Structure formats: C-alpha cells, structure tokens
Amino acid sequence: MADLTLSEVDRLQTKEYWDERYQKDEDDAKFDWFKTFADLEPFFRKHIDWARAGELRVIMLGCGNSILSEELYDEGLKNITNVDFAETCIEQMKRKYADRPAMTWHVADVRDMAAIGSGEFDVAIDKGTLDALLSYTGSVWDIPDDIKASGWSYMDEVHRVLKPGGRLLYISYRQPHFARPIIGREYWELTQETIADPKGGFDYFGYVMQQ
Ligand SMILES: C[S@@+](CC[C@H](N)C(=O)[O-])C[C@H]1O[C@@H](n2cnc3c(N)ncnc32)[C@H](O)[C@@H]1O
C-alpha cells in the first residue's frame, strides 16, 4: 500500500485529494494501490464465472489508474464499466484504453451511480475504494457516524446497480471485525477469505457479497 502522511489519511475520502493526486500523474501513469491481478487471480477465478466471461457485465468501483481492469479484460472479461469520481483519472484512462472499446470509463461518485444504471451488473469489484471512503485518523473501533453512513450509502448503491444474483468482490486490508459492520447488509450474504502474502507480509481479505 502507498505510504501516507497522517493528514493524507484524513483526505483519502475526499474527491479533492484524488483530483490533486491524479493531476500530478503523467498521462500513462499506472498504480495499483495494493495487490496485483497476479496476487488476486485465484480469488477472481474462484468467484467469477469465467466460462461466461464474454457475457458478464462487470463494474470496477473506484478504478483509479490501476491496471486491474486491463488485466481482467485481457483475460476475457471484456465488458467492464469503470467508475471513479476523479475526472483527470477517467480522462487519462479513456485515452489510454481507446483500443479496448468494450471497456468504458465514467466519472461518478460510487455513492450515487444513478447515471450508470440499475440492476445490470453481474459482478462489482472494489479494490481499496471502500477503504479510502472509510479512511480517517481516529480509532477503527469507533468509526464516526457520518463515515459509517457514507459506507452504507455506497453499499446500498452497489446493491442497486447489481443484478439479482450479482455479487460484490471487495479486496481490502481491513480486517473482518472492522469491515463487517459496514459491508454486512441484510440484502446480501457475506463470506470472506484471507489472501495471504506468500512473502510473509500482512494478510489482505477478499470479501464476497452475494445477493
Ligand atoms: C485507494 S484508490 C484504489 C484505486 C484502485 N482500485 C487500485 O486498486 O489501485 C481509491 C480510488 O477510489 C476513488 N474513489 C474514492 N472515493 C470515491 C467515491 N466516493 N466515488 C468514486 N470514486 C472514489 C479514488 O479516486 C481512487 O481512484
């Protein structure tokens, strides 16, 4: 994960922070906040029906300039709707991936995806975005009400854009006892697995929310 100062930790939930950050990037910048497709491939192969890759509609939530969408695309998941609220990043990604037209790029806040659609995605993927949304320097045992509400409204939106039977795959450093109060919602069944680091670094978690 990126090294952050304390004041950055508080700003990760703001659009201004991400706009500034992407404006400093070169046009072809790429950065995976943590974990690559190679690290996550077993998790994705297990939880995405790859036999139906050509027909699945995927939404990448808070895509940033990660190459995860590119790698999933090249593995067969062509129909990927990428969303981020940082315009500069989305403009850069649109230009960069003009040769992959089935992948689309949209400026939107993940807590309000009315312009993106409703009940149409088979798979939603979040790698680090909810983490940013919940980021602040206080105790993780006692998340302020407004931050919790922000997380819940995000979950409600993901639930709304997914098809019945669709699923959210959330990859995070956030341990289950801190993640579950936000992602455990009555409209889906939540399971989790540990994504261990083969080099002995700390564990990440793969959460599956099946509706
Ligand atoms: C920690 S980065 C993760 C980026 C990428 N998914 C990765 O794995 O490298 C979080 C991303 O989510 C975006 N983001 C944060 N909050 C958002 C929100 N409320 N709506 C849309 N995008 C958001 C940021 O602009 C940033 O690109």
The ligand as a Gaussian input file, in Angstrom:
#p B3LYP/6-31G(d) Opt

LIG

0 1
 C       -7.209000       3.561000      -2.842000
 S       -7.526000       4.041000      -4.505000
 C       -7.726000       2.444000      -5.280000
 C       -7.601000       2.534000      -6.779000
 C       -7.633000       1.177000      -7.491000
 N       -8.898000       0.499000      -7.271000
 C       -6.464000       0.297000      -7.075000
 O       -6.682000      -0.802000      -6.621000
 O       -5.320000       0.732000      -7.231000
 C       -9.233000       4.593000      -4.373000
 C       -9.816000       5.080000      -5.666000
 O      -11.192000       5.284000      -5.450000
 C      -11.576000       6.541000      -5.916000
 N      -12.668000       6.973000      -5.029000
 C      -12.606000       7.204000      -3.690000
 N      -13.802000       7.540000      -3.211000
 C      -14.644000       7.517000      -4.282000
 C      -16.024000       7.798000      -4.428000
 N      -16.782000       8.174000      -3.387000
 N      -16.582000       7.658000      -5.658000
 C      -15.823000       7.305000      -6.735000
 N      -14.503000       7.044000      -6.654000
 C      -13.925000       7.146000      -5.435000
 C      -10.344000       7.420000      -5.864000
 O      -10.390000       8.480000      -6.798000
 C       -9.248000       6.394000      -6.173000
 O       -9.015000       6.314000      -7.545000

